[in-house]
Amino acid sequence: MEQITKALSVALEDRPGTLFKASDAIAKAGINIEGFCAVPAGKEGMLHVVTTDPKGTRKALEGVGFKVKDELDALVIDIQDRPGALAGILRPIADAEVNLAMTFSLIGNRIAFIGRDVAQLRDIVHQAVPTAARS
């Protein structure tokens, strides 16, 4: 299965409870987090998140004082649970010299590929894994 969605990048203050506050705001809005990565970066860290409702997530986070720094397109695909599956998808992306802004795993054996040109990423992934990438 394949899906195009949005990945949000949210500024996080470096203090206890900040990640809880962000995830709680999303939960209270009734939105499921499909995958995330929280990265500390000095006084301000970053939360990168893919949810079932990107617009609602933005609204929920901004409603409790968080700043969404970026919203990038994300190609979400199913991936087999076996050694080398990720490398098999990344090889043709590297061979095409396409730079990924970010990638991280999601629930249910899925991977999010985030970049500036998701259409190009989708074409490359379809060529690399023609049946696994399509719904």
Backbone torsions as a table, in degrees:
resi	resn	phi	psi	omega
1	MET	NA	149.9	-179.3
2	GLU	-135.2	148.1	-180.0
3	GLN	-149.8	141.7	170.5
4	ILE	-105.5	128.2	-179.5
5	THR	-143.3	-163.1	178.7
6	LYS	-119.2	144.8	170.7
7	ALA	-112.8	127.6	-179.7
8	LEU	-99.3	141.4	173.0
9	SER	-113.5	121.5	-170.7
10	VAL	-122.8	130.8	177.8
11	ALA	-70.1	134.6	177.2
12	LEU	-123.3	128.3	173.2
13	GLU	-69.1	147.5	179.6
14	ASP	-85.2	80.1	175.7
15	ARG	-153.2	152.6	-177.8
16	PRO	-57.0	138.9	175.3
17	GLY	90.2	-6.7	-176.9
18	THR	-65.7	-44.6	178.8
19	LEU	-64.9	-38.9	175.4
20	PHE	-59.3	-46.5	-177.9
21	LYS	-58.7	-42.4	179.6
22	ALA	-67.1	-47.7	-178.1
23	SER	-67.3	-34.0	178.2
24	ASP	-66.9	-39.2	178.0
25	ALA	-62.5	-41.4	178.6
26	ILE	-65.8	-44.4	179.6
27	ALA	-62.5	-43.3	-179.4
28	LYS	-64.9	-22.7	176.1
29	ALA	-83.5	-1.3	179.0
30	GLY	75.4	27.0	-176.3
31	ILE	-109.0	135.5	179.3
32	ASN	-88.9	132.1	173.2
33	ILE	-83.6	121.5	-179.3
34	GLU	-90.7	-25.2	178.1
35	GLY	-175.2	150.8	178.9
36	PHE	-156.1	163.9	174.0
37	CYS	-145.5	124.5	176.9
38	ALA	-110.8	125.6	-174.4
39	VAL	-124.6	119.1	175.8
40	PRO	-73.3	143.8	179.2
41	ALA	-148.1	70.0	-179.3
42	GLY	72.9	-129.8	-177.4
43	LYS	-76.9	-18.9	179.3
44	GLU	-133.0	121.5	176.9
45	GLY	-98.5	-173.5	179.8
46	MET	-134.9	139.0	169.7
47	LEU	-109.7	121.7	174.1
48	HIS	-107.2	125.6	-171.6
49	VAL	-142.2	140.4	171.4
50	VAL	-118.1	128.5	-178.4
51	THR	-129.6	176.8	177.7
52	THR	-76.1	-12.1	-177.3
53	ASP	-147.7	86.0	-177.0
54	PRO	-59.5	-41.1	-179.6
55	LYS	-65.7	-43.8	177.5
56	GLY	-64.6	-35.4	177.9
57	THR	-64.1	-45.9	178.1
58	ARG	-57.2	-48.3	-178.7
59	LYS	-61.0	-45.2	-179.5
60	ALA	-62.8	-44.4	-178.3
61	LEU	-68.6	-45.6	179.3
62	GLU	-65.7	-29.8	179.0
63	GLY	-65.3	-23.2	177.4
64	VAL	-109.6	15.9	171.1
65	GLY	99.7	3.5	177.7
66	PHE	-82.4	153.9	177.7
67	LYS	-110.2	120.7	174.5
68	VAL	-80.9	114.5	-175.7
69	LYS	-82.8	-31.9	-176.1
70	ASP	-155.1	152.9	175.9
71	GLU	-137.7	109.3	-176.2
72	LEU	-114.8	150.7	174.1
73	ASP	-65.9	144.3	179.4
74	ALA	-132.0	129.7	172.1
75	LEU	-93.8	118.9	-179.8
76	VAL	-109.3	125.7	179.8
77	ILE	-132.3	153.8	170.3
78	ASP	-73.5	146.2	178.4
79	ILE	-135.4	142.9	179.3
80	GLN	-69.2	147.2	178.3
81	ASP	-91.9	80.9	180.0
82	ARG	-156.2	153.6	178.1
83	PRO	-58.4	134.0	176.4
84	GLY	89.6	-7.3	-177.7
85	ALA	-61.8	-46.1	179.4
86	LEU	-65.6	-44.0	179.3
87	ALA	-59.8	-35.9	178.8
88	GLY	-64.5	-27.6	177.0
89	ILE	-87.0	-37.5	-177.9
90	LEU	-72.5	-29.2	-179.1
91	ARG	-56.1	-54.0	-179.2
92	PRO	-66.8	-27.2	175.5
93	ILE	-66.7	-44.0	177.2
94	ALA	-65.4	-43.2	179.6
95	ASP	-61.1	-33.0	178.5
96	ALA	-81.9	-1.3	179.9
97	GLU	56.9	41.5	176.6
98	VAL	-96.0	128.7	-179.8
99	ASN	-91.2	128.9	175.7
100	LEU	-90.8	136.2	174.9
101	ALA	-72.4	-35.5	-176.8
102	MET	-172.5	157.7	171.0
103	THR	-150.4	142.8	174.7
104	PHE	-156.6	161.1	-176.6
105	SER	-83.0	152.3	178.9
106	LEU	-121.2	173.5	176.6
107	ILE	-63.3	153.2	174.0
108	GLY	72.7	39.1	178.2
109	ASN	54.3	46.2	177.1
110	ARG	-121.9	153.5	179.4
111	ILE	-125.4	139.5	173.7
112	ALA	-104.6	124.9	174.5
113	PHE	-107.7	117.3	-175.1
114	ILE	-111.4	131.8	-179.8
115	GLY	-165.3	178.0	-178.4
116	ARG	-81.1	-24.2	-178.1
117	ASP	-127.5	80.3	-176.7
118	VAL	-69.3	-30.2	177.3
119	ALA	-61.2	-42.3	177.6
120	GLN	-65.5	-42.6	177.3
121	LEU	-59.3	-43.0	-179.7
122	ARG	-62.0	-43.0	178.6
123	ASP	-60.8	-43.6	-179.5
124	ILE	-65.0	-44.5	-179.4
125	VAL	-64.8	-39.4	177.8
126	HIS	-61.0	-38.0	178.5
127	GLN	-71.1	-35.3	-178.3
128	ALA	-75.4	-41.1	-175.8
129	VAL	-136.5	74.7	-171.5
130	PRO	-59.4	-34.6	-176.3
131	THR	-96.0	-31.6	-176.6
132	ALA	-74.0	-27.1	-173.5
133	ALA	-86.1	-17.8	-175.8
134	ARG	-101.5	149.0	177.8
135	SER	-85.0	NA	NA
